[in-house]
Amino acid sequence: MSTPVPSPISRRALLWGAGGCAAVGGVVVLTHHSRPRTPRKQPDGVYRKLKIAWPEAAMSPVLAAAQEKSFFAQYNLDVDPLPDIHNGQDALEALVQQKTAYALAPALTWLQHLHAGLPARLIMGVQSGSRRLLVRRSSGITRLDQLMGRNVAVPDQNAADKLFFCIMMRRKGMDALNHINWIDLPIQQIEQALHDQKIDAVVTHDPDAWTLLQNNPDLLYELVGSDTGHYAARTSLILGVADTAHEADPTAATALVLALRDAALWVNTHRDDAATLIADNAADLPAASARNMLRNEPVIRPLLGHGLREQIAQYCDELQLVGMLADGEDSAALARHYTLNVLHE
């Protein structure tokens, strides 16, 4: 099988990839959403019972706040997360099977499915993914290029973590997709594999990445992650709605987005309380560790409308970098087609 030829880096990707310009871009996005406009569309007050496919639902501070602090109830919503949704692929499969009309998945996962014809629209960026590339201290690896030819474990091949870091490295001229030995290894076996020096690094996301790092400070350190620099200003976990469901009841999406927006803003000002909510659902994540994890993660800013379209276009550019979208695709046009502003339609 031939290796896809990486596309030229677009102007948008260059701007986002350059540290100074990216910082400016991040400020624009964050300033734009620091004072949300009053939505033109308002909920109608009708009671709705909705199902949602949300990966690792018990560990989401935004979802926990929406449920436990009555943000859903304020908009007359009774939201039921589907069981056994472990990653974005599971969430979108539930959407395809019509088990739900609403799903949360990483942007990179959404875009591959939307480009393949999935009839859905993206309506809200909920939060970042908090991805971490953790390196075994005794491996001698101190730079990204030293990962070429090394063994890197991926606990979930269906998560977007591996693709995220491959894009990061491709921007620096490295073909990580084809020149790193990616090893599918369950999270329960990672620590022993590190001790046995069978793997040199691991790519995963919080809370698993955080727990690994905190439990093994002498064994691991974080080489790079999505929580620093210009990446911290980007959204990753995106809420989407099936086209048929939105056509049948567009106001449901408006109420859902408003409830999640309120919950996300609450989490930002009540990090410790939010940590307690998720720690109650995780036997292996003590409340103190959950508090430190949320304090370590970027500010959660819900992303809608123009800001969401801009970031989706950036993600489209990046998929072109690794040959997963054709070079000639118009990223801005794709972003307009794939997104929907349910508050200002």
N, C-alpha and C positions, 0 to 999 in steps of 0.2 A: 504494500500500500504506500503510495507516494505521500510525502509530507507536504501539507499545504504551504504555499508560498506566502509569507506574511505580507500584508498590504502596507503601502506607505502610511506613515503616521499622519492623520488628518490635523488640520489646524486646531480643532477642538481638543484632540488628544494631546497635542504638543502643549497647548495652554494649560491643560489640567495637569500634565506631567511635570511641567516646570514649576519648581517650588514657589518662586515669588508670584508668578501669575496665578497659580492655583490658589494661593492664599487670598489673593484679591477676589478670585471667583467665588471662594467659599464665603467671604464677607458679604458679597452681593446676595448670595442665596440666603444667608442667615438674616441679614438685615431685612430682606424682602418679607421674611416670615416672622420677624420680631413683633410686628403689630398686625395680626391677621385681619383682613377685611371682614366686615360683617357679610355673611353669605347672603346672596340674593335668594337662594332656595332655602326654605326652612322646613323642618320636620312637620308632619301633619298631626302628630299626637296619636296616631293609630298604633295600637299594640301589635307588635310583630315578634314572632318566634323564628329565629334564624339559626342555621347551622353554619359553622365556619371550619375550614381545614387550616389549622395553625400548627406548624411544626413545634414540637417540644413545648406544648401549650402551658404546661405546669410551671415552666421556667421563664416565662415571659413576664417581665414587670408591667408592661403596658396592658396586657390582657388581664393579668391578676388585678391591677388597679381598676380596670373597667368593670370587672365582675364584682370585686369585693368592696369597692368604694362607690358603687351604685351609679357609675357613669352610664352604663347601659340602661339602667332603670330610668334615669332622668329623661331618656329619649324613648321610653316605652319599648325597650328592646329586651328580649330574653334570648341570649346568645349561648348556643351550645357547641363547644369545640368537639370535633370528631375525635374518637379515640384512635390510637396507633398511627398518628401522623408524625413521622420521625424526621422528615426533611422536606425540602421544597418539591422534590419529585413526587413524594406521597401526596402532598397537598394538591398538586395539579392533576394527579391521577384521579383523586376524589372529585375534582371539578369535571373532568372528562366523563367520569362515570355518573355524573349528576347526583352525587351524594350530598353535594353542597353547591350553593351559588357563589360563595365567597371563599377565597383562599389567600394565604400569605406564603410567599416564597421569595428567595433571593432574586434580585433583578436579573442576574446572569442566567438563572434557571428559567425565569419567566420569558426572557427574550428569545431563547432557543425554541420554546414551545409556541410562542406567539408567531414567530417567523415561519414555523411549520404549519400554521393555520389554526391554532387554538382560538376559538371564538370568545374572547374575553378582552376586558380593558383594565388598565392599571389606574387606580383611583387615589392611592395614598402611599407615600413612603413613610413607614412607621418608625424604623430605627436602623442603626448600623448593625453589622453582623458580628463585630468584635472577633475577628479572625486573627490567629496567632501562628507564626512559624517558630516552633520551639526546637532548639538545637541541643544535642548532647554535648555537655561541656568538654568531655574528653575526646571529641571528634576532631578538634583543631579547626573547626569551621568558624570563621569570623566574618566572611563576606558571602554574598549571594552566589557569586560565580563558583565558589568552592563546593556548592551543592551539586554541580554537574557530575554525573556518574555515581552519585552517592545514593544510599537507600533512605527514602523518606516515606514514612507511614501516613496513610490516610484512613482514619477510622470509618469514614462514610464516603464511599465513592459517589454517592448520589447528592452529596452536599456540594455547594459552590466554592468551598474553601480552596481546593486544589486549583480550580480555574482562576480564581482571584489572584493567587500568587504567580501562576504562569503568566498572566497578563502583566503583573508588576515586573516580572523578570524579562518579559519580551520587550517591554519598553526600554530596558537597559541592554538590549541586544542579545539576550539569552533565550534559547529554545528549550524551556524547562519541560514542555509537554513531552518532548522526545528524548531528552538527554538527562533526565533524572529517573532513577529506578523507583517508580511509585509502587508502594506495597500496600495492599488492602489488608488492614489489621484491625480487629475489634478493639475498642477503647480499653476493654478489660485486660488486654494482652500487651498494651503499649509499654507500661512501666517495666515489665520483665524483659521485653525485647530491648529496651534501652540499657538495662543493666547488663544484658548478655552481649551488648554491642552488635546486635543484629540489624539495628536501624541507627541512622545518624541524626535524624530529625523527625518531627511530626507536625502535620498541618491539621488544625482543627479550630473550633470556635468555642466561645464561652457557652455554658459553664465548664465544659470538659477541659478546655485549654487552661482556664484559670485554675481549676482543681489540680491538674497535672503540675503546673508551675509552682503552686503554693505547697504542694505535698513533696516536691522534689527539687528544692532550690539548689542543692549541691550537685544535682544530676543534669538539670536543664536550665537554659536561659532563653529569653525571647530575642531572636535575631531581628525580625521585622513583624509588623502587624498592621491592622487596619484602624487602630485607635489613635494614631499619631499623625502629625503633618496634615497635608490636605485631604488624606483619606478620612480623617475624623469628621470632616464636614459633609461627607457623603452618606446618603441613605443606602440601605441594601435590602432590608426586608420590606417587600412591597405588597400592599393589599390590592387584590384584583376582584372583579366581578364578572360572571358569565354574561354574555350579551343578551341571551334570552331572558334571564332573570331581571336584568336592568331594564329591558324594554317593558317587561310586565309590571314592574314596581320600582321606578327610578327613585322614589323618595326613601325607600329602604336603605339604599346606599348612602344617601345624604345623612340619615340619622346615624348610621353605623360609623361613618367617617367623623362626624361631629363628636360622637361618644369617645372614639379612640383618640381623637385630637385632644379632648379634654383630659383623658387619662394620661396621655403622654406628657402633657404639660404638668400635671400633678406629680408624676414620677420625678420630673426634673427638680422640683422643690421639696420633695419628700423621699429622697433616695433611701434613707435608712428604713422608713416605713415600708417602702416598696420591697426592699431586701427581705424584710421579715415575711412579707406575703409569699415570696417565692421560696424562701428557706423552709417554710411550713410544708412545702410539697416535695422537699428533697432531703432524704435522710443523710446523704453524703455531702451536703453543703450546709455547714453550720451558719447560723445567722450572722456571726461576726465575719466570716469569710464572704458571705453574700453581700454584706455592706461594703466591704473593701472592694469587691468585684465591681459593684455598680459605681462606686466612687472613682474607679480606675477607667471606666468606660466613658465614651464621649457623651456630651449632652444630647438628650433625645429631643429632636425637633421634627414634628410631623411636617411632611413635605407634600404640597398640593400644587395643582395648576401649573403655572409657568416654571416654577422651580423644579417640579417633578419632571416635566418634559425635558428641561435642559440636562438633568442628570441621566435620564433614560437615553438621550442622544449620545452622551459621553460613553455610556455602557455599550451602545451600538458601535461606536468607533473602536472601542477596545476589543470587541468580538471580531472586528475586521483585522485587528493586529495579529490575532492568533488563527486567522483563517476560518472562523466559524460564521462569518457573514461575508458575502461577496464584496470585493473592493468597490464596485460601482454603486452600492446601496447608498441612498440619501438618508443619513442618520437623523437629521432634523425631521424629515418627512415621516420616517418610521416612528419616531417618538410622538409626533402629532397623531398618528394613526393608532398607536398602541395605548395612549393615555386618554383620560376623560376627567374633567373637573366637575364633580357631582355637586359642588357648592355654587358654581357660577356658570352653569350650562347656558 
